[in-house]
Amino acid sequence: MLRPGLGWLLWAVIGAPGTALAQDPGEQLFVKSCRVCHGEAGVGNRAPALRGARLTADYVAQVIVDGKPGTMMPKFGTVFSAEQVRQLANYVVSLQRPDSVWTTLRGDPAAGERVFFDEAQSHSCQGCHMFQGRGRRVGPDLTVKLKGKTSREIFEKIVIVPHRSADPAYATSEFVLRSGERFRGIPAEQEGDELRVYDTSVLPPVVRTLARSDVVSTKPSNGSAMPSDYASRLPLQHLLDLVAFLRSGVASGPVSVTFEDVLGRPARRR
């Protein structure tokens, strides 16, 4: 079995199911232009998941060409040719089919454990979170935080809304030092004239010990230290593996995590 770090490298070079080695031109366009916001296979990331009966070829093509005013979705009408728009729209529609290749993916708890605790990856979960007594206490203990959560709710917390659901106990603040340095961090503890802070401007966060006299000001900063780009950073298979691992630690009984479990059943076309 490949260690996770090497597996991710191979995924980037030779491709996950249906991505880098994609022969379908619409899929190739999606990987290059859409995946960074909508995630692999349109699971959602900075932008919404591409799921629903409304996503007909005509509707998707219109959105690609005209964008969506008031959102981050730009116009691509001058970027793609009419044929490329058609190819891209058809690929997005194909994601809705119940026989899509993505629906065959299954989460593996053992593989998810390796991803969670992979110290070779700067964005691995263990850098901030405890789970079943292992990891770090920068962020919430997931053994407690995820208890009773469904696979879909866990997936959403990792992929869709991590930056919208910050725990106030782990809120970040902006620190301004006498040297003029500014950084974001999470206060860890105070002891006498010293303040220990998890510096979240780098990942994994590092502990900094500051003299209180060197801190000019602190003020709450919006959002969470939790990265919001895991759907473009990790292959979908690894995301399902992570969910399976986390579910296995907080659920009673056997755990099965599928594509449908985290995104719902694809729409059946009539």
C-alpha positions as CSV (number, residue, x, y, z in Angstrom):
1,M,0.0,0.0,0.0
2,L,1.4,3.4,-0.9
3,R,1.9,5.8,1.9
4,P,-0.5,8.8,1.6
5,G,2.1,11.4,0.7
6,L,3.3,9.3,-2.3
7,G,-0.3,8.4,-3.2
8,W,-1.2,12.1,-3.5
9,L,1.9,12.8,-5.7
10,L,0.9,10.0,-8.0
11,W,-2.7,11.2,-8.1
12,A,-1.4,14.6,-9.1
13,V,0.8,13.2,-11.8
14,I,-1.1,10.3,-13.3
15,G,-4.6,11.1,-12.2
16,A,-7.4,10.1,-9.9
17,P,-10.5,8.3,-11.4
18,G,-11.7,10.5,-14.2
19,T,-9.5,13.5,-13.7
20,A,-5.9,14.1,-14.9
21,L,-6.1,11.2,-17.4
22,A,-9.6,12.2,-18.5
23,Q,-10.2,11.7,-22.2
24,D,-13.5,13.5,-22.2
25,P,-12.8,17.1,-23.3
26,G,-15.5,18.5,-21.1
27,E,-14.0,16.8,-18.0
28,Q,-10.6,18.1,-19.0
29,L,-12.0,21.7,-19.1
30,F,-13.7,21.2,-15.8
31,V,-10.5,20.0,-14.1
32,K,-8.6,23.0,-15.5
33,S,-11.1,25.7,-14.9
34,C,-13.9,24.7,-12.5
35,R,-12.5,22.2,-10.1
36,V,-10.7,24.8,-8.0
37,C,-14.0,26.3,-6.9
38,H,-16.5,23.5,-7.4
39,G,-14.3,20.6,-6.2
40,E,-13.6,17.3,-7.9
41,A,-16.7,15.9,-9.6
42,G,-18.5,19.0,-8.6
43,V,-18.8,18.0,-4.9
44,G,-18.5,21.7,-3.8
45,N,-15.7,23.7,-2.4
46,R,-15.5,27.5,-2.4
47,A,-18.5,27.3,-4.7
48,P,-21.7,25.2,-4.4
49,A,-22.0,21.5,-5.3
50,L,-23.1,20.9,-8.8
51,R,-26.1,18.7,-8.0
52,G,-29.8,18.9,-8.8
53,A,-32.4,18.3,-11.5
54,R,-32.2,22.0,-12.6
55,L,-28.7,21.3,-14.1
56,T,-29.8,20.6,-17.6
57,A,-27.3,21.1,-20.5
58,D,-29.1,24.4,-21.5
59,Y,-29.1,25.8,-18.0
60,V,-25.4,25.0,-17.3
61,A,-24.3,26.3,-20.7
62,Q,-26.1,29.6,-20.0
63,V,-24.5,30.0,-16.6
64,I,-21.1,29.2,-18.1
65,V,-21.5,31.9,-20.7
66,D,-23.2,34.6,-18.6
67,G,-21.9,33.8,-15.1
68,K,-24.1,34.5,-12.1
69,P,-24.3,38.2,-11.1
70,G,-23.8,38.7,-7.4
71,T,-21.7,35.6,-6.9
72,M,-18.1,34.5,-7.5
73,M,-19.2,32.8,-10.8
74,P,-17.7,34.8,-13.7
75,K,-18.6,34.9,-17.3
76,F,-16.8,32.4,-19.5
77,G,-18.5,33.4,-22.8
78,T,-15.3,35.0,-24.1
79,V,-13.0,32.3,-22.7
80,F,-14.6,29.2,-24.1
81,S,-15.8,28.5,-27.6
82,A,-19.4,27.4,-28.2
83,E,-18.1,23.8,-28.6
84,Q,-16.2,24.0,-25.4
85,V,-19.2,25.3,-23.5
86,R,-21.3,22.4,-24.9
87,Q,-18.6,19.9,-23.8
88,L,-18.4,21.4,-20.3
89,A,-22.2,21.5,-19.9
90,N,-22.5,17.9,-21.0
91,Y,-19.9,16.9,-18.4
92,V,-21.7,18.7,-15.6
93,V,-24.9,17.0,-16.6
94,S,-23.2,13.6,-16.6
95,L,-22.4,14.1,-12.9
96,Q,-26.1,13.8,-12.2
97,R,-26.4,10.3,-13.6
98,P,-26.8,7.4,-11.2
99,D,-24.3,5.4,-13.3
100,S,-21.6,8.1,-13.0
101,V,-18.2,6.5,-12.3
102,W,-18.0,8.6,-9.2
103,T,-20.9,6.8,-7.6
104,T,-18.8,3.6,-7.4
105,L,-16.3,5.2,-4.9
106,R,-16.4,3.9,-1.3
107,G,-14.7,5.3,1.8
108,D,-12.0,3.1,3.5
109,P,-11.6,3.9,7.3
110,A,-8.0,2.5,7.3
111,A,-7.0,4.7,4.4
112,G,-8.8,7.7,6.0
113,E,-6.7,7.2,9.2
114,R,-3.5,7.4,7.2
115,V,-4.7,10.6,5.5
116,F,-5.8,12.2,8.9
117,F,-2.5,11.5,10.6
118,D,-0.1,12.1,7.6
119,E,2.6,14.3,9.1
120,A,4.2,14.7,5.7
121,Q,1.2,16.9,4.6
122,S,1.1,20.5,6.0
123,H,-2.7,20.5,5.7
124,S,-3.3,17.1,7.4
125,C,-6.0,17.1,10.1
126,Q,-3.8,16.0,12.9
127,G,-1.9,19.3,12.7
128,C,-4.9,21.0,14.4
129,H,-7.3,18.4,15.7
130,M,-7.4,15.6,18.2
131,F,-9.3,12.4,17.4
132,Q,-9.5,9.4,19.8
133,G,-6.6,10.8,21.8
134,R,-4.2,11.5,19.0
135,G,-3.3,14.8,17.3
136,R,-3.1,18.4,18.5
137,R,-5.4,20.7,20.4
138,V,-5.2,23.8,18.2
139,G,-8.8,23.2,17.1
140,P,-11.8,21.2,18.5
141,D,-11.4,17.6,19.5
142,L,-13.3,15.9,16.7
143,T,-14.1,12.8,18.8
144,V,-16.6,15.1,20.7
145,K,-17.4,17.5,17.9
146,L,-18.5,14.9,15.4
147,K,-20.4,12.6,17.8
148,G,-23.9,11.9,16.3
149,K,-23.1,13.5,13.0
150,T,-24.0,11.7,9.7
151,S,-21.6,11.1,6.9
152,R,-23.1,14.0,5.0
153,E,-22.7,16.4,7.9
154,I,-19.1,15.4,8.5
155,F,-18.4,15.8,4.8
156,E,-20.0,19.3,4.8
157,K,-17.9,20.3,7.8
158,I,-14.7,19.3,6.0
159,V,-15.5,20.5,2.5
160,I,-18.5,22.8,2.2
161,V,-18.8,25.0,5.3
162,P,-15.6,24.8,7.5
163,H,-15.2,28.5,7.3
164,R,-18.8,29.2,8.2
165,S,-19.0,27.2,11.4
166,A,-16.1,28.4,13.5
167,D,-16.2,27.4,17.2
168,P,-16.0,30.6,19.3
169,A,-13.6,28.8,21.6
170,Y,-11.1,28.5,18.8
171,A,-11.7,31.8,17.0
172,T,-8.7,33.5,15.5
173,S,-7.5,37.0,16.3
174,E,-5.2,39.4,14.6
175,F,-2.1,40.1,16.7
176,V,-0.1,43.3,16.1
177,L,3.4,43.4,17.7
178,R,5.6,46.4,18.6
179,S,7.9,45.3,15.7
180,G,5.1,46.0,13.3
181,E,4.5,42.4,12.6
182,R,0.9,41.2,12.1
183,F,-0.3,37.6,12.2
184,R,-3.4,35.6,12.8
185,G,-3.5,33.1,15.7
186,I,-5.5,31.3,18.3
187,P,-4.6,32.2,22.0
188,A,-3.4,29.0,23.8
189,E,-2.7,30.1,27.3
190,Q,-1.4,32.9,29.5
191,E,1.3,32.5,32.2
192,G,2.6,35.6,34.0
193,D,3.9,38.1,31.5
194,E,3.9,35.6,28.6
195,L,1.2,34.7,26.1
196,R,1.3,31.5,24.0
197,V,-0.4,31.6,20.7
198,Y,-1.0,29.1,17.9
199,D,0.2,31.0,14.8
200,T,-2.3,30.0,12.1
201,S,-0.7,32.1,9.4
202,V,1.3,28.9,8.6
203,L,0.1,25.3,8.5
204,P,0.5,23.3,10.6
205,P,0.2,26.1,13.2
206,V,3.3,26.8,15.3
207,V,3.3,27.8,19.0
208,R,4.7,31.3,19.6
209,T,5.6,32.6,23.1
210,L,5.1,36.3,23.2
211,A,5.9,38.8,25.9
212,R,2.7,40.6,26.8
213,S,4.5,43.9,26.6
214,D,5.3,43.2,22.9
215,V,1.7,42.8,21.9
216,V,0.3,46.2,20.8
217,S,-3.2,45.0,20.1
218,T,-5.4,42.0,19.3
219,K,-8.8,42.0,17.6
220,P,-11.1,39.2,16.4
221,S,-10.7,38.2,12.8
222,N,-13.5,36.8,10.7
223,G,-13.7,33.1,9.8
224,S,-11.8,30.1,10.9
225,A,-8.3,28.8,10.6
226,M,-9.8,25.7,8.9
227,P,-8.7,25.6,5.3
228,S,-11.7,26.0,2.9
229,D,-10.2,24.3,-0.1
230,Y,-10.0,20.6,0.8
231,A,-12.2,19.6,-2.2
232,S,-9.6,20.9,-4.6
233,R,-6.6,19.9,-2.4
234,L,-7.6,16.3,-1.9
235,P,-8.9,13.6,-4.3
236,L,-12.6,12.7,-3.7
237,Q,-11.5,9.2,-2.7
238,H,-9.4,10.6,0.1
239,L,-12.3,12.8,1.3
240,L,-14.6,9.8,1.4
241,D,-11.8,7.8,3.2
242,L,-11.6,10.6,5.8
243,V,-15.3,10.7,6.4
244,A,-15.3,6.9,6.8
245,F,-12.5,7.0,9.3
246,L,-14.2,9.8,11.4
247,R,-17.6,8.1,11.2
248,S,-16.1,4.8,12.3
249,G,-14.8,6.5,15.5
250,V,-18.0,8.2,16.5
251,A,-20.7,5.7,15.3
252,S,-21.9,2.5,16.7
253,G,-22.0,-0.4,14.3
254,P,-20.5,-0.9,10.8
255,V,-19.9,2.2,8.7
256,S,-20.3,2.5,4.9
257,V,-19.5,5.8,3.3
258,T,-20.4,6.2,-0.4
259,F,-20.7,9.1,-2.9
260,E,-24.4,9.1,-2.3
261,D,-24.0,9.2,1.4
262,V,-22.2,12.5,1.3
263,L,-24.0,14.2,-1.7
264,G,-27.4,12.5,-1.9
265,R,-28.7,10.3,-4.7
266,P,-28.0,11.6,-8.2
267,A,-31.1,12.7,-10.1
268,R,-32.6,10.2,-12.5
269,R,-33.2,11.6,-15.9
270,R,-36.5,10.9,-17.6
